[in-house]
């Protein structure tokens, strides 16, 4: 039995499925689907292979689509995606999985869980019950919960990232939550770094080392070795402290990739209009730029927080989508790059999955 690589692409015009073989070439583009709804994230449930796409409409609010046939057809459910009062949920920003449950991070920031395959949703109310919640402030993209990181073996533990509030963690299955932002700068706030109010842009876990977390922040890149209780800055060697995406290697806990942008106030595009991905193989102690095969001039593109992914093949494939509708990939863990698809709508998210044929 062979394998296929699926790139799941979320856009403001719906979802696209980009499918290739194990050699990661001969890509076929299908879409748009999800009835043209704006889609912020698509993910594959490990246990079932089902695809889940989270998004939302200005008129109809937040929703999640499910596909059991690799994106050919979709079922939709918004049942339970409500706080029961204003404010109305605007959209789903992230879909995650942990120990058989499906999670949705939403705007305004909050967390929902489904235990029936996405048919119904329940509010994980402990997060919004945190005493800091009346002081939560939105980032430029809104008050959004965009990162969901479950512990691989302990179902009671989970981490979330909220812009512009910071990282929170639970150790009791979501009943109570703690801030996890010590050591993370918040340069836009006067005085010393606060307990919360940092603008985490993306939060990921190192493979095979659940105590280690990485984050790309509004104000730098960071690593934690103690489940987020303290953070060490690892920005040195990058051309900018600002960026959105961050992905971790599927097997090596020391390897990560990010795409720096030129800054929050400088247009939010790749520095000098030259596209590049930066990789660290030593947990952020040093960084190497890779731009071979990418446009090296007049490329005033951005890459959003969900628009980067890594597959599980050997060597790992790395992928990202741009604000101008290009999808790029690397078959050699970021040493070189090629264009997979162009002329898509602006790419909001990319996820990679290896599935049996």
C-alpha positions as CSV (number, residue, x, y, z in Angstrom):
1,X,0.0,0.0,0.0
2,X,1.3,3.4,-1.0
3,X,1.1,6.8,0.7
4,X,-0.2,10.2,-0.2
5,X,0.9,13.6,1.1
6,X,-2.1,15.9,1.7
7,X,-1.6,19.6,2.1
8,X,-4.7,21.1,3.6
9,X,-4.9,24.8,2.7
10,X,-7.3,27.2,4.4
11,X,-8.2,30.5,2.6
12,X,-10.9,33.2,2.8
13,X,-12.5,31.5,-0.2
14,X,-12.8,28.0,1.4
15,X,-10.5,25.0,1.7
16,X,-8.2,23.5,-0.9
17,X,-6.7,20.0,-0.9
18,X,-3.3,19.7,-2.6
19,X,-2.3,16.0,-3.0
20,X,1.0,14.4,-4.0
21,X,2.8,11.1,-3.8
22,X,5.5,10.0,-1.3
23,X,8.1,11.7,-3.6
24,X,6.3,15.0,-3.0
25,X,5.8,15.9,-6.6
26,X,3.0,15.8,-9.2
27,X,0.8,17.8,-7.0
28,X,-3.0,17.9,-7.7
29,X,-5.0,20.9,-6.5
30,X,-8.7,20.4,-5.5
31,X,-11.1,23.0,-4.3
32,X,-12.4,25.3,-3.1
33,X,-14.7,23.3,-0.8
34,X,-16.4,23.9,2.6
35,X,-19.0,25.9,0.5
36,X,-16.7,28.8,0.2
37,X,-16.7,29.6,3.9
38,X,-13.6,31.5,5.2
39,X,-11.4,28.7,6.7
40,X,-8.7,29.6,9.2
41,X,-7.3,26.0,10.0
42,X,-7.6,22.4,8.7
43,X,-6.3,19.5,10.6
44,X,-6.3,15.7,10.5
45,X,-7.5,13.6,13.5
46,X,-4.8,11.0,14.1
47,X,-7.1,8.3,15.2
48,X,-9.6,8.5,12.3
49,X,-7.9,10.3,9.5
50,X,-10.9,12.6,9.3
51,X,-10.3,16.2,8.3
52,X,-11.6,19.1,10.4
53,X,-11.8,22.6,9.0
54,X,-12.5,25.6,11.3
55,X,-13.7,28.9,10.1
56,X,-16.5,31.4,10.3
57,X,-18.7,33.9,8.5
58,X,-19.5,37.5,9.4
59,X,-23.1,36.6,9.0
60,X,-23.4,33.1,10.5
61,X,-20.6,33.0,13.0
62,X,-18.1,30.2,13.9
63,X,-18.3,26.6,12.5
64,X,-16.4,23.4,12.0
65,X,-16.6,21.2,8.9
66,X,-15.7,17.4,8.9
67,X,-14.7,15.3,5.9
68,X,-14.2,11.5,6.0
69,X,-13.2,11.2,2.3
70,X,-10.1,13.5,2.1
71,X,-12.1,16.6,1.4
72,X,-14.4,15.5,-1.3
73,X,-17.5,16.1,0.8
74,X,-18.0,17.9,4.1
75,X,-20.5,17.9,7.0
76,X,-20.8,21.1,9.1
77,X,-21.7,21.7,12.7
78,X,-21.9,24.8,14.9
79,X,-24.0,23.1,17.6
80,X,-22.7,24.3,21.0
81,X,-20.3,26.8,19.6
82,X,-21.7,29.6,21.7
83,X,-21.0,31.3,25.0
84,X,-24.8,31.4,25.5
85,X,-24.8,35.2,25.4
86,X,-23.0,38.0,23.7
87,X,-20.4,38.3,22.3
88,X,-21.2,36.1,19.3
89,X,-18.4,33.8,18.2
90,X,-16.9,35.2,15.0
91,X,-14.8,32.3,13.8
92,X,-12.7,29.2,14.7
93,X,-9.0,29.9,14.4
94,X,-7.5,26.6,15.3
95,X,-8.5,22.9,15.5
96,X,-6.5,20.5,17.7
97,X,-6.8,17.0,19.0
98,X,-5.9,15.3,22.3
99,X,-6.8,11.8,23.7
100,X,-9.8,11.3,21.4
101,X,-11.3,14.7,21.8
102,X,-11.4,17.6,19.3
103,X,-10.8,21.1,20.3
104,X,-11.6,24.4,18.7
105,X,-10.0,27.8,19.5
106,X,-12.2,30.7,18.7
107,X,-12.7,34.5,18.5
108,X,-13.5,36.1,21.0
109,X,-10.8,34.0,22.7
110,X,-12.1,30.8,24.2
111,X,-11.8,27.0,23.9
112,X,-14.4,24.4,22.9
113,X,-14.3,20.6,23.0
114,X,-16.2,17.9,21.1
115,X,-16.3,14.3,22.3
116,X,-18.6,13.0,19.5
117,X,-16.5,13.6,16.4
118,X,-17.4,17.2,15.9
119,X,-21.2,16.8,15.9
120,X,-21.6,18.9,19.1
121,X,-19.4,21.2,21.1
122,X,-19.1,22.2,24.7
123,X,-17.4,25.3,26.2
124,X,-14.2,24.7,28.3
125,X,-15.3,27.4,30.5
126,X,-12.5,27.3,33.0
127,X,-10.2,29.3,30.7
128,X,-12.6,32.2,30.4
129,X,-13.2,32.0,34.1
130,X,-9.5,32.9,34.7
131,X,-9.4,36.1,36.9
132,X,-7.4,37.9,34.2
133,X,-10.1,37.6,31.6
134,X,-11.7,41.1,32.1
135,X,-8.3,42.6,31.2
136,X,-7.7,40.5,28.0
137,X,-6.9,42.8,25.0
138,X,-7.0,41.9,21.3
139,X,-4.0,41.9,19.0
140,X,-4.1,43.4,15.5
141,X,-6.0,40.3,14.3
142,X,-8.4,40.3,17.1
143,X,-8.8,38.5,20.5
144,X,-8.1,35.0,19.3
145,X,-7.2,31.6,20.7
146,X,-5.0,30.3,17.9
147,X,-2.7,27.6,19.3
148,X,-3.8,24.4,21.0
149,X,-1.1,22.0,22.3
150,X,-2.2,18.8,24.1
151,X,0.2,16.6,26.1
152,X,1.0,13.4,24.3
153,X,0.5,11.1,27.3
154,X,-1.2,13.1,30.1
155,X,-4.9,13.9,29.2
156,X,-5.1,16.5,32.0
157,X,-2.4,18.8,30.5
158,X,-2.9,21.3,27.7
159,X,-1.5,24.6,26.6
160,X,-3.1,27.4,24.6
161,X,-1.9,30.6,23.0
162,X,-4.0,33.7,22.9
163,X,-3.3,36.9,21.1
164,X,-2.6,39.4,22.7
165,X,-2.9,37.7,26.1
166,X,-0.2,35.0,26.2
167,X,0.2,31.3,27.0
168,X,-2.0,29.5,29.5
169,X,-1.8,25.9,30.7
170,X,-4.1,23.5,32.5
171,X,-3.1,20.4,34.5
172,X,-6.7,19.3,35.5
173,X,-8.4,18.8,32.2
174,X,-9.4,22.4,31.6
175,X,-11.1,23.1,35.0
176,X,-8.5,25.7,36.0
177,X,-5.7,27.5,34.0
178,X,-2.4,29.2,34.9
179,X,-0.5,31.9,33.0
180,X,2.8,30.7,31.5
181,X,4.6,33.8,30.3
182,X,7.6,34.3,32.7
183,X,10.6,35.5,30.7
184,X,8.6,36.6,27.6
185,X,8.9,40.3,26.7
186,X,6.0,42.6,25.9
187,X,7.8,45.6,24.4
188,X,4.5,47.4,23.6
189,X,3.6,47.5,27.3
190,X,5.4,50.1,29.5
191,X,7.4,48.8,32.5
192,X,8.5,45.2,33.3
193,X,7.0,42.3,31.5
194,X,3.5,41.5,32.9
195,X,2.1,38.2,34.1
196,X,-0.2,38.2,31.0
197,X,-0.6,40.5,28.0
198,X,2.2,39.1,25.9
199,X,1.3,38.6,22.2
200,X,2.2,35.0,21.5
201,X,1.8,34.4,17.7
202,X,2.3,30.6,17.6
203,X,3.0,27.9,20.2
204,X,4.3,24.3,19.4
205,X,5.7,21.4,21.3
206,X,9.0,19.6,20.6
207,X,8.7,16.0,19.4
208,X,9.5,13.3,22.0
209,X,10.1,16.0,24.7
210,X,6.7,17.2,26.1
211,X,8.3,19.5,28.6
212,X,9.9,21.6,25.8
213,X,7.8,24.3,24.1
214,X,8.7,26.8,21.4
215,X,6.9,30.0,20.5
216,X,7.1,32.7,17.9
217,X,6.0,35.9,19.7
218,X,5.3,39.5,18.6
219,X,8.5,40.3,20.6
220,X,10.9,37.4,19.8
221,X,11.3,33.7,19.6
222,X,11.4,31.6,22.8
223,X,12.0,28.1,24.2
224,X,10.8,26.6,27.5
225,X,12.2,23.5,29.1
226,X,9.7,23.3,32.0
227,X,6.2,23.2,30.3
228,X,6.1,26.9,29.8
229,X,6.7,28.0,33.4
230,X,9.8,29.9,32.3
231,X,11.0,31.0,28.9
232,X,14.4,31.7,27.4
233,X,14.7,34.0,24.4
234,X,16.3,32.4,21.3
235,X,15.9,35.3,18.8
236,X,19.6,35.9,18.4
237,X,20.7,35.1,14.8
238,X,17.4,35.9,13.2
239,X,16.9,39.1,11.1
240,X,13.8,40.2,13.0
241,X,12.1,39.4,16.3
242,X,8.7,39.6,14.6
243,X,7.0,36.8,12.7
244,X,4.0,34.5,12.9
245,X,4.6,30.8,12.0
246,X,6.6,28.2,13.9
247,X,6.8,24.4,13.3
248,X,8.8,21.7,15.0
249,X,10.4,18.6,13.5
250,X,8.3,15.4,13.8
251,X,11.2,13.4,15.4
252,X,14.1,15.8,16.4
253,X,13.2,18.0,19.4
254,X,16.1,20.4,18.5
255,X,14.9,21.3,15.0
256,X,12.4,24.1,14.4
257,X,11.6,26.4,11.5
258,X,10.2,30.0,11.4
259,X,9.7,32.8,8.9
260,X,10.7,36.2,10.2
261,X,8.9,39.3,8.9
262,X,10.3,42.7,9.0
263,X,8.3,44.1,11.9
264,X,4.9,45.0,13.2
265,X,5.1,48.6,12.0
266,X,7.2,48.0,8.8
267,X,4.6,46.3,6.6
268,X,4.8,42.7,7.9
269,X,6.6,41.2,4.9
270,X,9.8,39.2,4.5
271,X,12.9,41.3,5.2
272,X,14.2,43.2,2.2
273,X,11.5,41.6,0.0
274,X,13.6,38.4,-0.1
275,X,11.8,35.2,0.9
276,X,13.5,32.8,3.2
277,X,12.9,30.2,5.9
278,X,15.1,30.1,9.0
279,X,16.0,26.7,10.6
280,X,17.6,25.8,13.9
281,X,19.0,22.4,14.6
282,X,20.2,23.2,18.1
283,X,17.0,24.3,19.8
284,X,17.4,27.9,18.9
285,X,21.1,28.4,19.8
286,X,21.8,29.2,16.2
287,X,19.9,29.8,13.0
288,X,20.5,29.2,9.3
289,X,18.7,31.0,6.4
290,X,17.4,29.0,3.5
291,X,16.1,30.8,0.4
292,X,17.1,28.5,-2.5
293,X,14.2,28.2,-4.9
294,X,12.3,31.1,-3.3
295,X,11.9,34.6,-4.8
296,X,14.9,36.6,-3.6
297,X,13.8,40.1,-4.6
298,X,10.5,42.1,-4.9
299,X,8.8,39.5,-2.8
300,X,6.7,41.6,-0.5
301,X,4.8,38.6,1.0
302,X,3.6,37.7,4.4
303,X,3.2,34.3,6.0
304,X,0.5,33.9,8.7
305,X,0.6,31.9,11.9
306,X,-1.1,28.8,10.6
307,X,0.4,28.9,7.2
308,X,3.4,26.6,7.8
309,X,3.5,22.8,8.2
310,X,5.8,19.8,8.3
311,X,5.1,16.2,7.3
312,X,6.3,13.0,8.9
313,X,8.3,11.5,6.0
314,X,12.1,11.0,6.0
315,X,13.5,13.5,5.4
316,X,10.7,15.7,6.6
317,X,8.9,17.9,4.1
318,X,8.3,21.6,5.1
319,X,5.6,23.8,3.5
320,X,4.3,27.3,3.7
321,X,1.7,29.5,2.0
322,X,1.8,33.2,1.4
323,X,-0.5,36.2,1.6
324,X,-0.4,36.3,-2.2
325,X,-1.5,32.8,-2.8
326,X,1.7,30.8,-3.4
327,X,2.3,27.4,-1.8
328,X,6.0,26.4,-1.4
329,X,7.5,23.1,-0.3
330,X,10.8,21.5,0.6
331,X,11.6,17.8,0.3
332,X,14.9,18.1,2.2
333,X,13.9,19.7,5.6
334,X,14.3,23.2,4.3
335,X,17.6,23.0,2.4
336,X,15.9,23.9,-0.9
337,X,12.4,25.0,-2.0
338,X,10.0,24.8,-5.0
339,X,6.7,26.2,-5.9
340,X,3.9,23.7,-5.5
341,X,0.9,25.8,-6.4
342,X,0.2,29.5,-7.3
343,X,-2.7,31.7,-7.9
344,X,-4.6,30.5,-4.8
345,X,-6.5,32.9,-2.6
346,X,-4.5,34.4,0.2
347,X,-3.3,31.4,2.3
348,X,-4.4,31.5,5.9
349,X,-3.3,28.0,6.9
350,X,-1.4,25.0,5.8
351,X,-1.4,21.5,7.4
352,X,0.4,18.4,6.1
353,X,-0.7,14.8,6.5
354,X,0.7,11.5,5.2
355,X,-2.2,9.0,4.6
356,X,-2.3,5.5,3.1
357,X,-3.7,5.2,-0.4
